Amino acid sequence: MSDGLMHLLDPEAIVLGSDASTNEEIIRILAGKLETLGYVKSSYADAVVRREMALPTGLPLERPDNVAVPHTDPEHVLKPGIALGTLKKPVIFANMEDPDESLPVGFVFLLAINDKDKQIDALQMVMATIQNSEALDGLRTARTLDDVRALLG
């Protein structure tokens, strides 16, 4: 359905139904997974949080649970990967198109990419998923890794 996004998503870096209550909290939860799994340096989480404050990544989708795609500079990344978080209740991210606008976000794709070519590929795969409301609806109700694999193949 989403052209193999699953091959960049580490199953151990997927958090379904997180109770995180802020954008920083979900970023740190997902960044911690990526650090534990050897994808990023210890500097990654702080760098993503700082970048999100300066260059927000909330994407408005005209849904009650929009998407954010936080990331940071390649110097904090050891190998490419993506962490995915779904939230029980949306948290607020700033709109990337209008940073003064707050967006409720229910899905976070945290990118750890250290190669510009791979970044474009990863973004295309994430965008294909984001633009597929059926996939997002499926992720909203996904309870297991198998549910996610069936959606993101």
N, C-alpha and C positions, 0 to 999 in steps of 0.2 A: 504494500500500500504506500509506503513512504520511501521506496527505493533504497532500502538497506541502512537506514539510520542506525539500526541495531548494531551494525558492525563497529561503529564508533562509540556506542554506549556500553560502558562496562556494567554488566548486570549488578555488580556490587556497588555501583555508584548511582543506583536508581532508588529514590525514596518516594514511596507512594503514600499519599494521605498524611503529609507532614503537619504537625501542629505548630510550625513556626509562625510567629506573629508579626515579624518584620522582614523587610527585604534583606537586611543585613544578616538576620538569623538564618534564613534559608540559604543565602550565599555561603555562609560559614559552614553550615551543615554539609552542603554539597562539596565545597572546597576541601573540607576535612576528609571526605570519602576519597576524593582524587589524590590528596596528599598521602593518605594511608596506602593507597593502591600504587603509589609511585609515579603518578602522572605529573605532579607539580611540586615545586619547591615550597618550603614553609612560608615564603614571602607572598605566595599566590593569593591567599584569602584577603590579606590586607590590601594588596594591589587591586583586586577586583572591587572591593568595597570602595576604595578611593576613586577608581575609574567610574564606578556607577554613580557616585555623587557628582562628578564633573560631566560625564557623558552618559546619561541614562539610556537604558535599553528596553524599556517597556514598549510593547507593540500593541496598539489598539486594534482589536478585532471585532468590535461591536458585539462582544459577548460579556457576560457578567464575570468571566474568568479569563482575562487576557493573558498574554505571554510576555516573558522577559528572556533575553538572551545575553546575560552578563558574560564578560570576558576581560582579558587584560593583555598586556604586552607579552610577547613570546619569551622574553628573558626569564619569566617565572615558570615556564613550562618545560618539563623533562621529556614528555612524549605526548602525542595527540590523543585526546579523549573527550568525551562529553558526559556530564552528569545530568540526570533528569530528576526534577522534583515536582510532585503534584501536591497541592495544598488542600487541607480540609476546608479552610476558609481563606479566600484571597487575601494577599498582603499588598501593600501599596508600593508601587514603583513609579518613578516619573516617566512620563511619555517621552520617547526618544524624539518625536516630532515636535513636541511642545513641552519642554522640561518643567514649565510651571503647572502643567496638568498632572494630577494624580490618577493613576490607573490601578484598579484592582486586578491583581495577577494571580492566576491559579496554576500556571505551569511555568517552570523555570528550566531552561536548557542552559547549563553552565558550560561554556566552551573552554577547553584547554588545547590551544592550537599553537604550534611553534613553526609552522610552515605556511607561507601565504597561499600557495596553491591548495594545500589541504584545507585552509580556512575557508576558501571559496567553496570547495566541495562540501564541507561540513555545513556551511551556511545554507547552501542550496538544499541539502537534505533536511535541515531543520525547517527551512521555509516551506518545503513541500508538506511537511507534517503540520506546520502551523496553519497553512491555507486549506487543510483538509479538516473541515469541522467534524466529519465522522470520526477521524482519528483522534481529535481532541476529546470528543464525547466519549470515545472508548477509553482514552487515558483517564478521564475523569472518574470512570467507574472501575478501572483496572484495580484488582486486588492482589494479583500475583505477577511474578516475572513472566510466566507463561502468557498471561493476558497481554502484557506489554509486547512480548515477542510476536504474538499473533497480529498485533496492530502495526508494529514497526519493522517486522521481518528483517 
